[in-house]
């Protein structure tokens, strides 16, 4: 990895939020067809096609590239599908399917904290992306790009190369530390992680996951308290790194719970195409042999279709709700909470 000069560092620090700047709109639509955007989306994969019509069989007009921030002018349900997720967006020059566009119109900067407790505080990335850097004997080196809605352990605050505050993050898997601009992280208020329905006897809570319907339903006794689409494991990949990609069926228990998890190969790298997902938020493991879990997902918006390598992907807000609602009860300062918890039925 190349060392960073001070100018490089400043460029990395500014890159993620500057992508929200309003730029002139190319004349791909006639002027009368351009409305005010309804939002913005970040491209989460190497490329996303823009089509002449909201139909995968129509002409492909151009490509959107990874981490490009795209203005979204209309959301629509296409009669041409795809059937499991027919939601499309009107963008400059045509239409893009929603599967790999993460909504980021609520991105914002934060007022940095001057003090972080010794045990650390949870923080959420609030810009489309930010570049982390690590100080080594060779100087500053770029490592992971961290994305909107991912959650990380903040363990310190320090002055960055630009004189502005940076937070030190500790990777819970690799036990290494790296830094990002403090303005790019919102420190999570402990009250946001308080338990939901803590007085209900634990045996009255249960979760059912229908692989056929791609839905998760949470019950308190026989009353539905959450019903939401999910993305479970792909059944046709075969073992990936020796682990089956299909979500296992059966009866399980939540155990353990982790608010921030680095998933992937566990390499320290700046390669954007590497299989590394640091800061996966609100993780509730329920199958021990292969590490299958419920967790928030910031790298796709294709819920209702099978997408994962075995886990049950949820929208980040739903995963946070599940994390707070299930047992074992986790405290805000818990890096991991073990215990035989809420019953899970997958069928």
C-alpha positions as CSV (number, residue, x, y, z in Angstrom):
1,X,0.0,0.0,0.0
2,X,1.3,3.4,-0.9
3,X,2.2,5.9,1.9
4,X,0.0,9.0,2.2
5,X,1.3,12.5,1.9
6,X,-0.5,15.3,3.8
7,X,-2.2,16.3,0.6
8,X,-3.3,12.7,0.0
9,X,-4.7,12.5,3.5
10,X,-6.7,15.7,3.0
11,X,-8.0,14.4,-0.3
12,X,-9.2,11.1,1.3
13,X,-10.8,13.0,4.2
14,X,-12.8,15.2,1.9
15,X,-13.7,12.7,-0.7
16,X,-16.7,11.0,0.8
17,X,-18.7,14.1,1.7
18,X,-17.7,16.1,-1.4
19,X,-19.5,13.5,-3.5
20,X,-22.8,15.0,-2.4
21,X,-21.9,18.3,-4.0
22,X,-24.4,19.4,-6.7
23,X,-22.9,19.2,-10.1
24,X,-24.2,20.4,-13.5
25,X,-26.7,17.9,-14.9
26,X,-25.6,16.5,-18.3
27,X,-28.0,17.2,-21.1
28,X,-29.2,13.5,-21.4
29,X,-32.8,14.4,-20.7
30,X,-34.5,17.3,-22.4
31,X,-34.6,20.2,-19.9
32,X,-38.4,19.9,-19.3
33,X,-37.9,16.3,-18.2
34,X,-35.5,17.0,-15.3
35,X,-37.2,17.4,-12.0
36,X,-35.8,18.0,-8.5
37,X,-34.2,14.8,-7.2
38,X,-36.1,12.7,-4.6
39,X,-32.8,11.5,-3.2
40,X,-29.3,10.2,-3.8
41,X,-27.9,6.8,-4.2
42,X,-24.4,5.3,-3.8
43,X,-23.4,2.6,-6.3
44,X,-22.4,-0.4,-4.1
45,X,-20.9,-2.7,-6.7
46,X,-18.3,-2.5,-9.5
47,X,-20.9,-1.2,-12.0
48,X,-24.7,-0.7,-12.4
49,X,-26.3,-0.4,-15.8
50,X,-28.5,2.5,-16.8
51,X,-31.2,1.3,-19.2
52,X,-33.4,3.2,-21.7
53,X,-36.5,1.8,-20.0
54,X,-37.1,0.3,-16.5
55,X,-36.5,-3.1,-18.0
56,X,-33.4,-5.3,-18.0
57,X,-34.1,-6.3,-21.6
58,X,-34.1,-2.7,-22.9
59,X,-31.0,-0.9,-24.3
60,X,-28.2,-0.4,-21.9
61,X,-27.3,3.3,-22.1
62,X,-24.3,3.7,-19.8
63,X,-22.6,2.4,-16.6
64,X,-22.5,3.8,-13.1
65,X,-19.3,2.9,-11.2
66,X,-18.7,1.8,-7.6
67,X,-19.2,4.6,-5.1
68,X,-20.6,7.0,-7.6
69,X,-23.2,9.2,-6.0
70,X,-26.3,9.4,-8.3
71,X,-29.2,11.7,-8.2
72,X,-32.5,9.8,-8.1
73,X,-35.5,11.6,-9.8
74,X,-38.3,9.1,-9.4
75,X,-38.9,5.7,-7.8
76,X,-41.2,3.4,-9.7
77,X,-42.4,-0.2,-9.8
78,X,-41.8,-1.7,-13.2
79,X,-44.2,-4.2,-14.8
80,X,-41.2,-5.7,-16.4
81,X,-39.7,-6.7,-13.0
82,X,-37.5,-8.3,-11.9
83,X,-40.4,-10.1,-10.1
84,X,-38.7,-10.3,-6.6
85,X,-37.8,-6.6,-6.7
86,X,-39.3,-4.5,-9.5
87,X,-38.3,-1.2,-7.9
88,X,-36.3,1.1,-10.3
89,X,-35.1,4.7,-10.1
90,X,-35.1,7.3,-12.9
91,X,-31.6,8.7,-13.1
92,X,-29.7,10.9,-15.6
93,X,-30.0,9.3,-19.0
94,X,-32.4,6.5,-18.2
95,X,-33.3,4.0,-15.4
96,X,-31.3,2.0,-12.9
97,X,-32.5,-1.0,-10.9
98,X,-32.5,-0.4,-7.1
99,X,-30.7,-3.5,-6.0
100,X,-27.2,-2.0,-5.7
101,X,-28.1,1.7,-5.0
102,X,-27.8,2.6,-1.3
103,X,-29.9,5.7,-0.4
104,X,-27.6,8.3,1.1
105,X,-29.6,11.6,0.8
106,X,-29.5,11.8,4.6
107,X,-25.7,11.9,4.8
108,X,-24.3,14.6,7.0
109,X,-21.3,15.7,9.0
110,X,-21.1,15.6,12.8
111,X,-19.6,17.7,15.6
112,X,-16.7,15.7,16.9
113,X,-16.5,14.6,20.5
114,X,-13.5,15.7,22.5
115,X,-13.4,12.6,24.7
116,X,-14.0,8.9,24.1
117,X,-14.3,6.5,27.2
118,X,-11.6,3.9,27.6
119,X,-13.9,1.0,26.6
120,X,-14.9,2.7,23.4
121,X,-18.2,4.0,22.0
122,X,-20.1,2.8,19.0
123,X,-20.1,5.1,16.0
124,X,-22.1,5.1,12.7
125,X,-20.7,6.4,9.4
126,X,-22.9,9.2,8.2
127,X,-21.3,10.1,4.9
128,X,-21.6,8.0,1.7
129,X,-18.1,6.7,2.4
130,X,-14.9,7.6,4.2
131,X,-11.3,6.4,3.7
132,X,-9.6,5.0,6.8
133,X,-5.9,5.3,7.2
134,X,-3.4,3.5,9.5
135,X,-0.2,4.8,10.9
136,X,2.7,2.4,10.4
137,X,6.5,2.7,10.7
138,X,6.4,3.7,7.0
139,X,3.9,6.5,7.6
140,X,0.2,6.8,6.9
141,X,-1.3,4.0,4.7
142,X,-4.9,3.7,3.4
143,X,-6.9,0.7,4.5
144,X,-10.6,0.1,4.3
145,X,-13.2,2.4,2.8
146,X,-16.0,2.6,5.3
147,X,-19.6,3.1,4.2
148,X,-22.8,4.9,5.2
149,X,-24.7,3.1,8.0
150,X,-21.8,0.8,8.9
151,X,-21.1,0.7,12.7
152,X,-17.6,0.7,14.3
153,X,-15.9,0.9,17.7
154,X,-14.4,4.3,18.3
155,X,-11.6,4.0,20.9
156,X,-10.0,7.4,20.8
157,X,-9.8,10.9,19.4
158,X,-6.7,12.6,18.0
159,X,-5.5,15.3,15.7
160,X,-5.3,14.3,12.1
161,X,-2.7,15.4,9.5
162,X,-5.0,18.3,8.5
163,X,-5.3,19.5,12.1
164,X,-8.9,18.4,12.4
165,X,-10.1,15.7,14.8
166,X,-9.9,12.1,13.8
167,X,-11.4,9.1,15.5
168,X,-9.3,6.0,16.1
169,X,-11.4,2.8,15.3
170,X,-10.5,-0.6,16.5
171,X,-11.3,-3.5,14.2
172,X,-12.9,-6.2,16.4
173,X,-11.7,-9.0,14.1
174,X,-8.1,-8.1,13.4
175,X,-7.5,-6.0,16.6
176,X,-5.8,-3.3,14.6
177,X,-6.6,0.4,14.7
178,X,-7.1,2.9,11.9
179,X,-8.4,6.5,11.7
180,X,-11.1,8.4,9.9
181,X,-12.2,12.1,10.1
182,X,-14.3,12.5,13.3
183,X,-16.9,14.5,11.4
184,X,-17.8,11.4,9.3
185,X,-18.9,9.4,12.3
186,X,-21.9,9.9,14.6
187,X,-21.3,8.6,18.1
188,X,-24.3,6.5,19.0
189,X,-26.2,7.6,22.1
190,X,-26.4,4.6,24.5
191,X,-30.2,5.2,24.8
192,X,-30.5,4.0,21.1
193,X,-29.5,0.6,22.2
194,X,-31.8,0.1,25.1
195,X,-33.8,-3.2,25.1
196,X,-37.2,-3.4,23.5
197,X,-40.0,-5.1,25.5
198,X,-37.5,-6.0,28.3
199,X,-40.3,-6.9,30.8
200,X,-41.8,-9.6,28.5
201,X,-40.8,-13.1,29.6
202,X,-38.1,-14.2,27.1
203,X,-39.9,-17.4,26.2
204,X,-42.7,-15.4,24.7
205,X,-40.4,-13.9,22.0
206,X,-39.7,-15.8,18.8
207,X,-38.6,-15.2,15.3
208,X,-39.7,-17.0,12.2
209,X,-37.9,-16.8,8.8
210,X,-39.6,-18.0,5.7
211,X,-37.1,-18.8,3.0
212,X,-39.8,-19.2,0.4
213,X,-41.3,-15.8,1.1
214,X,-38.0,-14.2,2.1
215,X,-39.7,-12.6,5.2
216,X,-38.9,-12.4,8.9
217,X,-41.7,-12.2,11.4
218,X,-41.1,-11.5,15.1
219,X,-43.7,-12.5,17.6
220,X,-44.5,-11.5,21.2
221,X,-46.6,-14.5,22.3
222,X,-48.8,-14.8,19.2
223,X,-48.8,-11.1,18.3
224,X,-46.7,-9.9,15.3
225,X,-44.4,-7.1,16.2
226,X,-42.2,-7.0,13.1
227,X,-42.8,-8.3,9.6
228,X,-40.2,-7.4,7.1
229,X,-38.5,-8.6,3.9
230,X,-35.0,-10.2,4.1
231,X,-32.4,-11.6,1.9
232,X,-31.3,-15.1,2.9
233,X,-28.5,-17.3,1.5
234,X,-28.1,-18.2,-2.2
235,X,-28.9,-21.9,-2.7
236,X,-26.9,-22.5,-5.8
237,X,-23.4,-21.2,-5.1
238,X,-22.0,-24.3,-3.5
239,X,-19.6,-24.0,-0.6
240,X,-17.8,-20.6,-0.5
241,X,-14.5,-20.9,1.4
242,X,-15.7,-24.3,2.6
243,X,-19.1,-23.0,3.9
244,X,-22.5,-23.6,2.3
245,X,-24.2,-20.5,1.1
246,X,-27.8,-21.7,1.7
247,X,-29.3,-20.5,4.9
248,X,-29.8,-23.5,7.2
249,X,-33.3,-24.6,8.2
250,X,-34.3,-25.7,11.7
251,X,-34.7,-24.4,15.2
252,X,-32.0,-22.2,16.7
253,X,-31.3,-19.6,19.5
254,X,-29.8,-16.2,19.2
255,X,-26.2,-16.4,20.6
256,X,-24.0,-14.3,20.6
257,X,-24.8,-10.7,19.7
258,X,-22.3,-8.3,18.3
259,X,-23.1,-4.6,17.5
260,X,-20.2,-4.3,15.0
261,X,-18.6,-7.2,13.1
262,X,-15.9,-7.4,10.4
263,X,-17.0,-10.0,8.0
264,X,-15.0,-11.4,5.1
265,X,-11.6,-12.8,4.6
266,X,-9.9,-10.8,7.4
267,X,-7.3,-9.1,5.2
268,X,-5.9,-5.7,6.0
269,X,-6.2,-4.0,2.6
270,X,-7.3,-1.0,0.6
271,X,-8.5,-3.1,-2.3
272,X,-12.1,-2.1,-3.0
273,X,-12.9,-5.4,-4.6
274,X,-11.6,-7.5,-1.7
275,X,-14.2,-9.6,0.2
276,X,-14.0,-7.4,3.3
277,X,-17.0,-5.9,5.1
278,X,-15.8,-4.1,8.2
279,X,-18.5,-2.6,10.5
280,X,-21.4,-4.9,9.6
281,X,-24.1,-3.5,12.0
282,X,-26.3,-5.1,14.7
283,X,-25.3,-8.8,14.3
284,X,-27.3,-11.6,16.0
285,X,-25.7,-15.0,15.4
286,X,-28.0,-18.0,15.6
287,X,-26.2,-20.9,13.9
288,X,-22.8,-21.7,15.4
289,X,-21.1,-24.2,13.0
290,X,-21.1,-21.8,10.0
291,X,-21.6,-18.4,11.7
292,X,-25.0,-17.6,10.3
293,X,-26.6,-14.4,11.7
294,X,-29.2,-11.7,11.3
295,X,-27.4,-8.4,10.4
296,X,-27.9,-5.0,8.9
297,X,-26.8,-4.7,5.2
298,X,-25.4,-1.6,3.6
299,X,-24.1,-3.1,0.3
300,X,-27.4,-3.9,-1.4
301,X,-31.1,-2.9,-1.4
302,X,-32.5,-6.1,-2.9
303,X,-34.5,-7.4,0.1
304,X,-37.0,-10.1,-0.9
305,X,-34.5,-11.8,-3.1
306,X,-31.8,-14.3,-2.0
307,X,-28.5,-12.5,-1.8
308,X,-26.2,-13.7,0.9
309,X,-23.6,-16.4,1.7
310,X,-25.9,-17.8,4.3
311,X,-26.8,-15.0,6.7
312,X,-30.2,-13.3,6.8
313,X,-29.7,-9.8,5.5
314,X,-31.9,-7.0,6.9
315,X,-32.3,-3.3,6.4
316,X,-30.1,-1.6,8.9
317,X,-33.0,-0.2,10.9
318,X,-34.7,-3.6,11.1
319,X,-31.4,-5.3,12.2
320,X,-31.0,-2.7,15.0
321,X,-34.6,-3.4,16.1
322,X,-33.9,-7.1,16.2
323,X,-30.6,-6.5,18.1
324,X,-32.4,-4.5,20.8
325,X,-35.5,-6.8,21.0
326,X,-33.9,-10.2,21.2
327,X,-32.2,-11.8,24.2
328,X,-29.6,-12.1,25.5
329,X,-29.8,-8.4,26.5
330,X,-26.8,-6.5,25.4
331,X,-25.5,-3.4,27.2
332,X,-24.3,-0.4,25.1
333,X,-20.7,-1.0,26.0
334,X,-20.8,-4.8,25.1
335,X,-18.5,-5.7,22.2
336,X,-20.1,-9.2,22.4
337,X,-22.9,-10.6,24.5
338,X,-23.2,-14.3,24.9
339,X,-26.1,-16.3,26.2
340,X,-28.8,-18.7,25.0
341,X,-31.3,-16.2,23.7
342,X,-34.5,-15.8,21.6
343,X,-35.8,-18.8,19.7
344,X,-35.4,-18.7,15.9
345,X,-37.3,-20.9,13.4
346,X,-36.1,-21.1,9.8
347,X,-38.2,-23.0,7.3
